[in-house]
């Protein structure tokens, strides 16, 4: 990457920062701005920045961002509190997410018979994880009932980590189905990836979290280094897992989950880092997405692929969510509100890049194009509707509360947001 590209990217950050507070209460979100800017200066526009899909910096930035997102999101979750009070995200994760992937797989298999079952499952897994950063106006709007905001936030914080082992399993099955490797090789590979990843992550999170916590208690570590050290745990977990054949992303997720539940006192530093440096990484990924990934995907996108992208954001998401919430006595608009705000973002981008670079399958270019189209639609559709729909929904639920006791307003403990 040359100095001109660096200067242009830095200028974009400065210009957006100058008006960021004003834009927060509008339909123009940060991902919309950075994706649009990427399209303007990238391969689809004036080609002012020199990025190519083959550049290692793109993969490094995307992978680093997902590591930080997985670690920080997982660290926010209090498992005891989640089991006791937060039935909605549990339903969304244990019923809604599997149904979303199952229905998505069947639909992809029907629309793309040449993929076969397992490559269709890979596509469903790539577009399944949600990203609440694209619906920031919803999860931070105090007028929306706490129970609903937290359901969306907690689901997005955990489902990318839960989708990852399934994504890897489907990839290995697709390789076997296409006779690209022996069954024994890919079974062993999947077992090591999914087995060693959590084990390493838990060990790193527990030991590292306790060491950092004790150092902080004795005031041996400054606050700035406390932020850096806690985030470094995510990188240690990732590197250690990869070195022994495990999956580094799963390790980072498990490390964050462990730190968040055994060393709660240092989590504030993790969240402060995520709100600043972590957000910067995410916005850079969206800029690269607009500049390089989306133009690359456009050349391989078909009408059927675009149809699947639309279905992935609507029926294939909203129907499983509605089914998972049966019996909760939530109002109809609440079920569709939660179902609609399942935006796709960084996790889908990184999964698609892993598909291209690390574990290839025959339909990888088509799957990549469909995934990128899904993310692009999500950035604009969910971004533009987040603020107005949040206001509309808040008014509707407040009226329902005045008329009768609404399940949406049931009291529960506050949990941190993404």
C-alpha positions as CSV (number, residue, x, y, z in Angstrom):
1,X,0.0,0.0,0.0
2,X,1.5,3.3,-1.1
3,X,1.5,6.6,0.8
4,X,-1.3,8.1,-1.4
5,X,-3.6,5.2,-0.3
6,X,-2.7,5.8,3.4
7,X,-3.3,9.5,3.1
8,X,-6.7,9.1,1.4
9,X,-7.8,6.5,4.1
10,X,-6.7,8.8,6.9
11,X,-8.5,11.7,5.3
12,X,-11.7,9.7,5.2
13,X,-11.4,8.9,8.9
14,X,-10.8,12.6,9.7
15,X,-13.7,13.9,7.6
16,X,-16.2,11.4,9.0
17,X,-15.0,12.1,12.6
18,X,-15.8,15.8,12.1
19,X,-19.5,15.1,11.6
20,X,-19.9,11.8,13.4
21,X,-22.0,13.1,16.2
22,X,-24.4,14.9,13.9
23,X,-24.8,11.8,11.7
24,X,-25.5,9.5,14.7
25,X,-29.1,10.6,14.8
26,X,-29.7,10.2,11.1
27,X,-30.1,7.4,8.6
28,X,-26.5,7.8,7.4
29,X,-24.4,5.3,9.3
30,X,-20.6,4.9,9.5
31,X,-20.6,1.7,7.5
32,X,-22.6,3.4,4.7
33,X,-20.2,6.3,4.6
34,X,-17.1,4.1,4.5
35,X,-18.4,1.6,2.0
36,X,-19.6,4.4,-0.3
37,X,-16.2,6.1,0.1
38,X,-14.5,2.8,-0.8
39,X,-16.6,2.5,-3.9
40,X,-15.7,6.1,-4.9
41,X,-11.9,5.8,-4.5
42,X,-11.5,2.1,-5.2
43,X,-11.6,-0.2,-8.2
44,X,-15.2,0.6,-9.1
45,X,-14.6,4.4,-9.0
46,X,-11.6,6.6,-9.5
47,X,-8.9,4.1,-8.5
48,X,-7.3,6.5,-6.1
49,X,-6.1,3.8,-3.7
50,X,-3.9,0.9,-4.7
51,X,-5.6,-2.2,-3.2
52,X,-5.9,-5.7,-4.8
53,X,-7.7,-8.7,-3.4
54,X,-4.4,-10.6,-3.5
55,X,-2.7,-8.2,-1.1
56,X,-1.9,-9.8,2.2
57,X,-2.8,-6.5,4.0
58,X,-6.5,-7.0,3.1
59,X,-6.6,-10.5,4.6
60,X,-4.6,-9.4,7.6
61,X,-6.8,-6.4,8.4
62,X,-10.0,-8.5,8.0
63,X,-8.7,-11.3,10.1
64,X,-7.4,-9.0,12.8
65,X,-10.7,-7.2,13.0
66,X,-12.6,-10.4,13.4
67,X,-10.3,-11.6,16.1
68,X,-10.9,-8.3,18.1
69,X,-14.6,-8.4,17.4
70,X,-15.0,-12.1,18.5
71,X,-12.9,-11.5,21.6
72,X,-14.5,-8.3,22.8
73,X,-18.1,-9.4,22.0
74,X,-17.6,-12.6,23.9
75,X,-16.1,-10.8,26.9
76,X,-19.3,-8.8,27.3
77,X,-21.5,-11.8,28.0
78,X,-22.2,-12.8,31.6
79,X,-23.1,-16.5,31.1
80,X,-24.9,-16.8,34.5
81,X,-27.0,-13.7,33.7
82,X,-27.7,-15.0,30.2
83,X,-29.0,-18.3,31.4
84,X,-31.1,-16.7,34.1
85,X,-32.7,-13.7,32.5
86,X,-32.1,-13.5,28.8
87,X,-34.3,-16.1,27.2
88,X,-34.7,-14.2,23.9
89,X,-31.1,-14.4,22.8
90,X,-30.9,-18.0,23.9
91,X,-33.9,-18.8,21.7
92,X,-32.4,-16.9,18.8
93,X,-29.1,-18.7,19.1
94,X,-30.3,-22.3,19.9
95,X,-33.4,-22.4,17.7
96,X,-33.3,-19.4,15.3
97,X,-29.7,-19.7,14.2
98,X,-29.8,-23.5,13.4
99,X,-33.1,-23.0,11.5
100,X,-31.6,-20.1,9.6
101,X,-28.7,-22.2,8.4
102,X,-30.9,-25.2,7.6
103,X,-33.5,-23.3,5.6
104,X,-30.6,-21.3,4.0
105,X,-28.9,-24.5,3.0
106,X,-32.1,-26.0,1.5
107,X,-32.8,-22.8,-0.4
108,X,-29.3,-22.5,-1.7
109,X,-29.3,-26.1,-2.8
110,X,-32.6,-25.5,-4.7
111,X,-31.4,-22.3,-6.4
112,X,-27.9,-23.6,-7.1
113,X,-28.1,-27.4,-7.7
114,X,-24.6,-27.4,-9.1
115,X,-23.2,-26.5,-5.7
116,X,-24.3,-29.7,-4.1
117,X,-25.6,-29.9,-0.5
118,X,-22.4,-29.1,1.4
119,X,-21.3,-26.1,-0.7
120,X,-24.9,-24.8,-0.2
121,X,-24.4,-25.3,3.5
122,X,-21.1,-23.3,3.3
123,X,-23.0,-20.4,1.7
124,X,-25.7,-20.6,4.4
125,X,-23.0,-20.5,7.1
126,X,-21.2,-17.5,5.5
127,X,-24.3,-15.3,5.5
128,X,-25.7,-16.5,8.8
129,X,-23.8,-14.4,11.4
130,X,-25.2,-11.0,12.3
131,X,-23.5,-7.7,13.1
132,X,-25.2,-5.3,15.4
133,X,-22.7,-2.6,14.4
134,X,-24.9,-2.1,11.3
135,X,-27.9,-1.4,13.5
136,X,-26.2,0.8,16.0
137,X,-29.2,3.1,16.1
138,X,-31.3,0.2,17.4
139,X,-29.1,-1.3,20.1
140,X,-28.3,2.1,21.6
141,X,-31.8,3.7,21.4
142,X,-33.0,3.9,25.0
143,X,-36.6,4.2,23.7
144,X,-36.5,0.7,22.4
145,X,-37.2,-1.7,25.3
146,X,-34.1,-3.0,27.0
147,X,-35.1,-6.6,26.5
148,X,-35.3,-6.2,22.8
149,X,-32.1,-4.2,22.4
150,X,-30.2,-6.8,24.4
151,X,-31.7,-9.7,22.4
152,X,-30.4,-8.2,19.2
153,X,-27.0,-7.2,20.7
154,X,-26.3,-10.5,22.5
155,X,-27.3,-12.6,19.6
156,X,-24.9,-10.7,17.3
157,X,-22.2,-10.9,19.9
158,X,-22.3,-14.7,20.1
159,X,-23.6,-16.0,16.8
160,X,-20.4,-15.4,14.8
161,X,-18.5,-17.5,17.2
162,X,-21.1,-20.2,17.1
163,X,-21.3,-20.2,13.3
164,X,-17.5,-20.5,12.9
165,X,-17.1,-24.3,13.8
166,X,-20.1,-25.1,11.6
167,X,-18.7,-23.1,8.7
168,X,-15.4,-25.1,9.0
169,X,-17.2,-28.4,9.3
170,X,-19.3,-27.7,6.1
171,X,-16.1,-26.6,4.3
172,X,-14.4,-29.9,5.1
173,X,-17.5,-31.9,4.1
174,X,-17.6,-30.0,0.8
175,X,-14.0,-30.9,0.1
176,X,-14.7,-34.5,0.8
177,X,-17.8,-34.5,-1.4
178,X,-15.8,-33.1,-4.3
179,X,-13.1,-35.7,-3.7
180,X,-10.5,-33.0,-3.3
181,X,-9.0,-34.8,-0.2
182,X,-9.5,-38.0,1.7
183,X,-12.3,-38.2,4.3
184,X,-9.8,-39.2,7.0
185,X,-7.7,-36.1,6.4
186,X,-10.6,-33.6,6.6
187,X,-12.2,-35.4,9.6
188,X,-8.8,-35.0,11.4
189,X,-8.5,-31.4,10.3
190,X,-12.0,-30.5,11.4
191,X,-11.5,-32.3,14.8
192,X,-8.2,-30.4,15.4
193,X,-9.6,-27.0,14.3
194,X,-12.8,-27.3,16.4
195,X,-11.2,-29.2,19.3
196,X,-7.9,-27.4,19.9
197,X,-9.3,-24.0,19.3
198,X,-11.7,-23.8,22.3
199,X,-9.1,-25.6,24.5
200,X,-6.4,-23.1,23.8
201,X,-8.7,-20.2,24.0
202,X,-10.0,-21.2,27.5
203,X,-6.5,-21.8,28.8
204,X,-5.1,-18.5,27.4
205,X,-8.2,-16.6,28.6
206,X,-8.1,-18.1,32.1
207,X,-4.4,-17.8,32.8
208,X,-3.9,-14.5,31.0
209,X,-7.0,-12.9,32.5
210,X,-6.0,-13.9,36.0
211,X,-2.4,-12.6,35.6
212,X,-3.6,-9.3,34.2
213,X,-6.3,-8.9,36.8
214,X,-3.8,-9.5,39.6
215,X,-1.3,-7.1,38.1
216,X,-4.1,-4.5,37.9
217,X,-5.2,-5.0,41.5
218,X,-1.6,-4.4,42.7
219,X,-1.4,-1.4,40.3
220,X,1.6,-2.8,38.5
221,X,0.1,-2.0,35.1
222,X,-1.0,1.4,33.8
223,X,-4.4,1.9,32.3
224,X,-3.2,2.3,28.7
225,X,-1.2,-0.9,28.9
226,X,-4.1,-2.6,30.5
227,X,-6.1,-2.0,27.3
228,X,-3.3,-3.2,25.1
229,X,-2.5,-6.3,27.2
230,X,-6.1,-7.5,27.4
231,X,-6.5,-7.3,23.6
232,X,-3.1,-9.0,23.2
233,X,-4.7,-12.0,24.8
234,X,-6.9,-12.4,21.8
235,X,-3.8,-12.4,19.5
236,X,-2.0,-14.9,21.8
237,X,-5.0,-17.2,21.8
238,X,-5.2,-16.9,18.0
239,X,-1.5,-17.6,17.4
240,X,-1.3,-20.4,19.9
241,X,-4.3,-22.2,18.5
242,X,-3.0,-21.9,14.9
243,X,0.4,-23.2,15.9
244,X,-1.1,-26.5,17.3
245,X,-3.5,-27.0,14.4
246,X,-6.6,-25.4,16.1
247,X,-8.7,-22.6,14.7
248,X,-7.5,-19.2,15.9
249,X,-10.8,-17.4,15.6
250,X,-12.6,-20.0,17.8
251,X,-9.7,-19.6,20.3
252,X,-10.1,-15.8,20.3
253,X,-13.8,-16.1,20.9
254,X,-13.4,-18.7,23.8
255,X,-10.6,-16.6,25.3
256,X,-12.9,-13.5,25.4
257,X,-15.8,-15.6,26.9
258,X,-13.5,-16.9,29.6
259,X,-12.0,-13.5,30.5
260,X,-15.5,-12.0,30.6
261,X,-16.6,-14.6,33.2
262,X,-13.5,-15.2,35.3
263,X,-11.8,-11.8,35.3
264,X,-14.7,-9.3,35.1
265,X,-12.7,-6.4,36.6
266,X,-10.5,-6.0,33.5
267,X,-13.4,-6.1,31.0
268,X,-13.9,-2.3,31.1
269,X,-10.5,-1.9,29.5
270,X,-11.4,-4.4,26.8
271,X,-14.6,-2.5,26.0
272,X,-12.9,0.9,25.9
273,X,-10.5,-0.5,23.3
274,X,-13.3,-1.9,21.3
275,X,-15.1,1.4,21.3
276,X,-12.1,3.2,19.8
277,X,-9.5,1.1,18.1
278,X,-11.9,-1.8,17.5
279,X,-14.4,0.5,15.7
280,X,-11.6,1.9,13.6
281,X,-10.6,-1.6,12.4
282,X,-14.2,-2.3,11.6
283,X,-14.6,0.9,9.5
284,X,-11.4,0.1,7.6
285,X,-12.8,-3.3,6.7
286,X,-15.9,-1.7,5.3
287,X,-13.8,0.8,3.3
288,X,-11.8,-2.1,1.8
289,X,-15.0,-3.9,1.2
290,X,-16.3,-1.1,-0.9
291,X,-13.0,-0.4,-2.6
292,X,-11.9,-4.0,-3.5
293,X,-14.2,-6.8,-2.4
294,X,-17.5,-5.6,-3.8
295,X,-16.2,-4.7,-7.3
296,X,-14.5,-8.1,-7.4
297,X,-17.7,-9.9,-6.5
298,X,-19.8,-8.0,-9.0
299,X,-18.2,-9.7,-11.9
300,X,-19.3,-13.1,-10.6
301,X,-22.8,-12.1,-9.4
302,X,-25.8,-13.6,-11.2
303,X,-29.5,-12.7,-10.9
304,X,-30.1,-15.9,-8.9
305,X,-27.2,-15.0,-6.6
306,X,-28.8,-11.6,-6.0
307,X,-32.1,-13.3,-5.3
308,X,-30.5,-15.4,-2.6
309,X,-28.9,-12.4,-1.1
310,X,-32.4,-10.7,-0.8
311,X,-33.9,-13.9,0.6
312,X,-31.0,-14.2,3.2
313,X,-31.9,-10.8,4.6
314,X,-35.6,-11.3,4.7
315,X,-37.4,-14.7,4.6
316,X,-34.4,-16.9,5.5
317,X,-33.7,-14.7,8.6
318,X,-37.2,-13.5,9.6
319,X,-39.0,-16.8,9.4
320,X,-36.6,-18.7,11.7
321,X,-36.6,-15.8,14.2
322,X,-40.4,-15.8,14.2
323,X,-40.5,-19.6,14.9
324,X,-37.9,-19.3,17.6
325,X,-39.9,-16.7,19.5
326,X,-43.2,-18.8,19.5
327,X,-44.5,-19.0,23.1
328,X,-42.8,-15.8,24.3
329,X,-46.0,-13.7,24.1
330,X,-44.2,-11.0,22.2
331,X,-46.2,-8.8,19.9
332,X,-46.1,-9.5,16.2
333,X,-44.2,-6.3,15.3
334,X,-41.6,-7.3,17.8
335,X,-40.9,-10.6,16.2
336,X,-40.6,-9.0,12.8
337,X,-38.5,-6.1,14.2
338,X,-36.0,-8.6,15.7
339,X,-36.1,-10.6,12.5
340,X,-35.3,-7.7,10.3
341,X,-32.4,-6.4,12.3
342,X,-30.1,-9.2,11.6
343,X,-27.6,-7.3,9.5
344,X,-24.5,-9.1,8.0
345,X,-21.1,-7.6,8.3
346,X,-17.5,-8.3,9.3
347,X,-17.9,-12.0,10.1
348,X,-19.4,-12.8,6.7
349,X,-16.6,-10.8,4.9
350,X,-13.9,-12.7,6.8
351,X,-15.6,-16.1,6.3
352,X,-15.8,-15.4,2.5
353,X,-12.1,-14.4,2.5
354,X,-11.1,-17.7,4.3
355,X,-13.1,-19.5,1.6
356,X,-11.0,-17.9,-1.1
357,X,-7.6,-18.1,0.5
358,X,-7.3,-21.0,2.9
359,X,-9.9,-23.8,2.2
360,X,-11.0,-23.6,-1.4
361,X,-14.0,-25.3,-2.8
362,X,-15.1,-25.3,-6.5
363,X,-18.0,-22.8,-6.1
364,X,-15.9,-20.4,-3.9
365,X,-16.1,-17.5,-6.4
366,X,-19.9,-17.7,-6.6
367,X,-20.3,-18.1,-2.9
368,X,-17.9,-15.1,-2.4
369,X,-20.0,-13.0,-4.8
370,X,-23.3,-13.9,-3.1
371,X,-21.9,-13.2,0.4
372,X,-20.5,-9.8,-0.7
373,X,-23.9,-8.9,-2.3
374,X,-25.6,-9.9,1.0
375,X,-23.3,-7.7,3.0
376,X,-23.7,-4.7,0.6
377,X,-27.5,-4.9,0.7
378,X,-27.3,-5.2,4.5
379,X,-25.1,-2.2,4.9
380,X,-27.5,0.1,3.1
381,X,-30.9,-1.5,3.9
382,X,-30.3,-2.0,7.6
383,X,-28.4,1.2,7.9
384,X,-31.0,3.4,6.3
385,X,-33.9,1.8,8.2
386,X,-32.3,1.5,11.7
387,X,-33.1,5.0,13.0
388,X,-36.6,5.5,11.6
389,X,-37.8,1.9,12.4
390,X,-36.3,2.2,15.9
391,X,-38.4,5.4,16.5
392,X,-41.5,3.8,15.0
393,X,-41.1,0.6,17.1
394,X,-40.5,2.6,20.3
395,X,-43.7,4.5,19.8
396,X,-45.7,1.2,19.1
397,X,-44.3,-0.6,22.2
398,X,-44.9,2.4,24.4
399,X,-48.5,2.6,23.4
400,X,-48.9,-1.1,24.0
401,X,-47.3,-0.7,27.5
402,X,-49.9,2.0,28.3
403,X,-52.8,-0.2,27.2
404,X,-51.6,-3.5,28.9
405,X,-48.6,-5.2,30.4
406,X,-46.3,-5.7,27.4
407,X,-43.8,-8.6,27.5
408,X,-41.3,-6.4,25.7
409,X,-41.0,-4.2,28.8
410,X,-40.3,-7.0,31.3
411,X,-37.5,-5.8,33.7
412,X,-34.1,-7.4,33.4
413,X,-30.5,-6.7,34.2
414,X,-28.5,-4.4,31.9
415,X,-25.8,-6.1,29.9
416,X,-23.1,-4.2,27.9
417,X,-23.8,-3.5,24.3
418,X,-21.5,-4.0,21.4
